């Protein structure tokens, strides 16, 4: 009887712990829906409170000031029924070939600009749905560690003030009014296959994974976009 009581208490505490880790303010989904990247230049949007004054959101876009002093703070709201942990496990199942050389689980933040070398890129085709990514240029990427204690979360946020491992700051330095960004969120893992061994890599031309001889460089297994948004500099 005592053992059953202790077991029941452990289950209850576990459930309370998971609930506490998943305390995203319902106002976020009410105001923005799911599968969207929230972007603010005035601070990091906290999970516990949705403060609409932090966002300039109009016509389906987030607006932030152009210029070197602009900050870039984001919060990803995952699709309904998806957690950071469930999305990560899907990546590990779908891209298991490199998992034996796993180094670290990560959150990825990718940004594409509609400008290049200070001028607009012509004939841009903006993604039509969440699964698509821009084809007009390479993305600028940032990433942060993804630890097991947040697997139950349905959102992830990062602050411009030193949290990102990225070069986003360079995009802020050259930003111009009218320039647009496409921002996406992903989860995955970092791996490093020893040189000379077989590595599974994505072929952009063939649109499939193929086995190649590793050069020993670090690689990344990444999910499809889990959240995305358009940002315009004003």
C-alpha positions in Angstrom: 0.0 0.0 0.0 2.8 2.3 0.9 4.7 1.6 -2.3 1.5 2.3 -4.3 1.1 5.6 -2.5 4.7 6.6 -3.3 4.3 5.6 -6.9 1.0 7.6 -7.3 2.7 10.6 -5.7 5.6 10.3 -8.2 3.3 10.2 -11.1 1.4 13.2 -9.8 4.6 15.2 -9.3 5.7 14.2 -12.8 2.5 15.5 -14.3 2.7 18.7 -12.4 6.3 19.2 -13.6 5.3 18.7 -17.2 2.4 21.1 -16.9 4.7 23.7 -15.3 7.1 23.4 -18.2 4.2 23.9 -20.7 2.8 27.2 -19.3 2.6 29.1 -22.6 0.1 31.9 -22.3 -3.0 30.9 -24.3 -3.3 34.5 -25.5 -0.4 33.8 -28.0 -2.4 31.2 -29.9 -5.5 33.3 -29.7 -3.8 36.4 -31.2 -1.4 34.7 -33.6 -2.4 31.1 -34.2 0.2 28.3 -34.4 3.3 27.6 -36.6 4.4 31.2 -36.5 7.6 33.0 -35.5 6.9 36.1 -33.3 9.5 38.9 -33.8 10.1 41.8 -31.5 12.8 44.5 -31.3 11.9 45.6 -27.7 12.7 42.4 -25.8 12.2 38.7 -25.6 8.5 37.7 -25.6 8.2 35.6 -22.5 6.3 32.3 -22.4 4.2 33.1 -19.3 2.7 36.4 -20.6 1.7 37.6 -24.1 2.3 41.3 -24.2 0.9 42.6 -27.5 2.6 46.0 -27.1 5.9 44.2 -27.9 4.8 43.5 -31.5 4.1 45.7 -34.5 2.1 43.1 -36.4 0.1 44.2 -39.5 -1.1 42.5 -42.6 0.5 39.2 -41.7 3.9 40.7 -41.1 6.1 41.8 -38.2 7.6 45.3 -38.5 10.9 46.3 -36.8 13.0 49.4 -37.2 15.9 49.4 -39.7 19.4 50.2 -38.6 22.3 49.0 -36.6 20.6 49.5 -33.2 17.8 47.1 -34.0 17.4 44.0 -31.8 16.0 40.7 -33.1 14.1 38.7 -30.5 12.0 35.8 -31.5 9.5 33.2 -30.1 8.4 30.2 -32.2 4.9 28.9 -31.6 4.9 25.3 -32.7 2.0 23.7 -34.7 -0.9 22.2 -32.7 0.0 19.0 -31.0 3.8 19.4 -31.6 6.4 19.7 -28.8 10.1 20.4 -29.1 10.7 16.8 -28.0 8.3 15.2 -30.4 9.7 17.2 -33.3 13.3 16.3 -32.3 12.5 12.6 -32.1 11.0 12.7 -35.6 14.3 14.1 -37.0 16.3 11.4 -35.2 14.0 8.7 -36.7 14.0 10.2 -40.2 17.7 10.9 -40.3 19.0 8.1 -38.1 22.0 7.3 -40.4 24.2 10.0 -38.8 22.8 9.6 -35.2 25.7 7.4 -34.1 27.9 10.4 -34.5 25.6 12.7 -32.5 27.2 15.7 -30.7 24.4 18.0 -29.5 20.6 18.6 -29.9 19.8 22.1 -31.2 17.2 24.7 -32.0 17.8 26.3 -35.4 16.7 29.8 -36.5 17.0 30.6 -40.2 16.7 34.0 -41.8 16.6 35.0 -45.5 16.7 38.6 -46.7 15.0 40.0 -49.8 18.1 42.2 -50.3 21.6 41.3 -51.4 24.6 43.8 -51.2 22.2 46.6 -50.4 19.8 46.1 -53.3 16.5 44.2 -53.7 16.7 40.7 -55.2 14.6 40.4 -58.3 11.8 37.9 -59.0 11.6 36.5 -55.4 9.0 33.8 -54.9 7.9 33.9 -51.2 7.1 30.5 -49.6 3.4 29.6 -50.0 3.2 27.3 -46.9 5.0 26.4 -43.7 7.0 23.5 -45.2 8.6 25.6 -48.0 11.8 27.4 -47.6 13.1 30.3 -49.8 15.1 29.3 -52.9 16.5 32.8 -53.9 19.5 32.8 -51.5 21.2 30.9 -48.7 19.9 31.5 -45.2 21.8 33.1 -42.3 21.5 30.6 -39.4 21.5 30.8 -35.6 21.2 28.0 -33.1 21.0 27.2 -29.4 21.1 24.1 -27.3 18.0 21.9 -26.9 18.0 20.2 -23.5 15.7 17.4 -22.3 14.1 19.6 -19.6 12.3 21.6 -22.3 11.1 18.7 -24.5 7.5 19.2 -23.4 7.5 22.9 -24.4 5.3 24.0 -27.4 7.4 27.2 -28.0 11.0 28.3 -28.0 12.4 31.8 -27.7 15.8 33.5 -28.2 17.1 36.9 -27.4 19.3 39.0 -29.7 21.4 39.9 -26.7 24.0 37.2 -26.9 21.8 34.0 -26.9 22.1 33.3 -30.6 25.2 31.6 -31.9 24.9 33.4 -35.3 25.8 36.3 -37.4 22.3 38.0 -37.4 24.0 41.1 -36.1 25.5 41.7 -39.5 22.0 41.7 -41.1 20.9 44.3 -38.6 23.9 46.5 -39.4 22.9 46.7 -43.1 19.1 46.6 -42.8 17.1 49.1 -44.8 13.5 50.3 -44.8 11.4 48.1 -47.1 13.8 45.1 -46.8 12.0 41.9 -45.8 13.1 38.8 -44.0 11.7 35.3 -44.0 12.3 33.7 -40.6 11.9 30.0 -39.8 12.4 27.7 -36.7 13.6 24.1 -36.7 15.0 21.5 -34.3 17.6 18.9 -35.0 21.1 17.8 -34.0 24.8 18.3 -34.7 26.9 15.4 -35.7 30.4 14.7 -37.0 31.2 11.7 -39.1 34.9 10.9 -39.1 36.7 11.6 -42.3 36.6 8.7 -44.8 33.5 7.1 -43.3 30.0 7.1 -45.0 27.8 10.1 -44.3 24.2 10.7 -45.3 23.8 14.1 -46.8 20.9 16.0 -48.4 21.3 16.7 -52.1 19.6 20.0 -53.0 19.6 19.2 -56.7 18.2 15.6 -56.4 16.0 16.6 -53.4 16.9 13.4 -51.5 19.5 12.1 -49.0 22.5 10.2 -50.5 25.5 8.4 -49.0 28.8 10.3 -49.5 32.3 10.0 -48.1 32.6 12.3 -45.1 35.3 15.0 -45.0 35.2 15.0 -41.2 33.4 18.3 -41.0 30.5 19.0 -38.6 27.0 18.4 -40.1 23.5 19.1 -39.1 20.3 17.1 -39.2 17.4 19.6 -39.3 13.6 19.3 -39.3 11.2 20.9 -41.7 10.2 24.5 -40.6 8.0 24.3 -37.5 7.2 28.0 -37.5 7.8 30.9 -39.9 7.0 34.5 -40.4 7.7 37.5 -42.6 9.5 40.6 -41.1 9.7 44.0 -42.8 12.1 46.8 -41.8 10.5 50.2 -41.3 
